[in-house]
Amino acid sequence: MSKQNQYAGSCLCGGIRYEIQGEIGEIVQCHCQRCRKANGTAYATNAPIRKADFKIVDGEHLLKKFQSTETTQRCFCADCGSPIISIKTETPEVYRLRIGTLDTPLNHTPTHHIFCTSKAEWETIGDALPQYDERP
């Protein structure tokens, strides 16, 4: 990949492959219950990307959408269940990329934790990143 801001990613089964021709924004770790349930983990690691920069290059027919709240759609692979992006109605030009689906190395790291009052009771946040009760 020769472009400076080009990234590639895929789902677990490889059925969905995508490219990002632009910046990946600030990486955030969200501990809200919906993110925990959608990812099956203690938190979701997400970053904003511009919708215009995101392109599915293979397997678009596998991308399924689930309306998890009135304002949020979660998009995932219909075959393996990997979460790929979420879309919020208040920011339709911005997707929230699930960072774990990237195949391209990323040079920046998470910046903070959000919805920490909702974190799983068995989880201990073990880094020194700022922690917020909601979105800062």
Helices and strands as residue ranges (DSSP letters): E 6-10, E 17-21, E 28-30, H 33-39, E 44-50, G 51-53, E 54-58, G 60-62, E 63-67, E 72-77, E 83-88, E 94-98, G 99-101, E 112-114, G 116-118
